[in-house]
Amino acid sequence: MKKIREYLASVRAELRKAAWPWDPKERGVKKYKQLIDSSVVVLVAMTLLGAFVATIDFAMRNAISFITSGF
């Protein structure tokens, strides 16, 4: 039990040192503006990367199919 308390105390101490992506003085949704903006950037990047990979996959699949079918 002592080790668990020491672990939780060290976790709490480290979390106090962390720089959180919001201003603690702000209230409501404004408090999380940077977090929301970063999340939107990540979602847009994931969507673009997924579309790129899907396009390349489609093109490569068709190219390999064309080559293996004997032109």
Backbone torsions as a table, in degrees:
resi	resn	phi	psi	omega
1	MET	NA	-34.5	-179.6
2	LYS	-64.5	-40.6	179.8
3	LYS	-64.6	-37.0	178.5
4	ILE	-65.0	-44.4	178.3
5	ARG	-62.3	-41.1	178.6
6	GLU	-64.2	-41.5	178.8
7	TYR	-62.6	-47.0	180.0
8	LEU	-64.9	-36.2	177.1
9	ALA	-65.1	-40.9	179.3
10	SER	-69.4	-36.0	176.6
11	VAL	-63.7	-45.5	178.8
12	ARG	-60.2	-42.5	179.4
13	ALA	-63.3	-41.8	179.4
14	GLU	-67.9	-38.0	179.0
15	LEU	-66.1	-30.9	176.2
16	ARG	-67.9	-28.8	179.6
17	LYS	-77.4	-20.5	-174.1
18	ALA	-66.7	147.9	174.9
19	ALA	-96.3	110.6	-176.7
20	TRP	-85.9	146.9	-174.9
21	PRO	-81.4	37.3	175.4
22	TRP	-151.6	158.9	179.6
23	ASP	-91.0	119.5	-176.4
24	PRO	-67.0	-14.9	179.8
25	LYS	-80.5	-23.4	-178.5
26	GLU	-75.7	157.1	178.7
27	ARG	-122.6	156.0	175.2
28	GLY	70.2	-149.5	-176.6
29	VAL	-68.8	-28.3	178.8
30	LYS	-56.6	-31.3	-178.7
31	LYS	-59.8	-33.7	-174.5
32	TYR	-104.5	20.2	-175.8
33	LYS	-56.9	-49.4	-179.2
34	GLN	-63.6	-39.6	179.3
35	LEU	-64.6	-43.1	179.6
36	ILE	-66.5	-44.0	179.1
37	ASP	-60.9	-43.6	179.4
38	SER	-64.6	-39.6	179.3
39	SER	-64.4	-39.8	178.6
40	VAL	-64.3	-42.5	179.0
41	VAL	-61.2	-43.3	179.9
42	VAL	-64.7	-43.2	-179.8
43	LEU	-64.0	-41.3	178.5
44	VAL	-65.1	-43.9	179.7
45	ALA	-63.2	-41.6	178.4
46	MET	-63.6	-40.0	179.5
47	THR	-64.8	-45.7	179.2
48	LEU	-64.5	-42.8	179.1
49	LEU	-65.4	-40.2	177.5
50	GLY	-62.7	-42.3	178.3
51	ALA	-64.7	-39.9	178.6
52	PHE	-63.3	-47.7	-179.3
53	VAL	-63.9	-41.3	179.1
54	ALA	-63.5	-40.2	179.3
55	THR	-65.4	-46.3	179.4
56	ILE	-63.9	-41.0	178.7
57	ASP	-61.4	-44.6	179.2
58	PHE	-61.9	-45.4	-179.0
59	ALA	-65.4	-43.7	-179.1
60	MET	-66.5	-40.0	179.3
61	ARG	-62.3	-44.3	179.1
62	ASN	-67.2	-38.1	179.2
63	ALA	-65.4	-45.7	179.6
64	ILE	-64.8	-40.2	178.7
65	SER	-63.0	-41.1	179.7
66	PHE	-65.4	-43.3	-178.1
67	ILE	-68.3	-43.0	-177.0
68	THR	-75.3	-18.1	179.1
69	SER	-81.8	-4.5	176.1
70	GLY	89.8	31.9	177.7
71	PHE	62.8	NA	NA
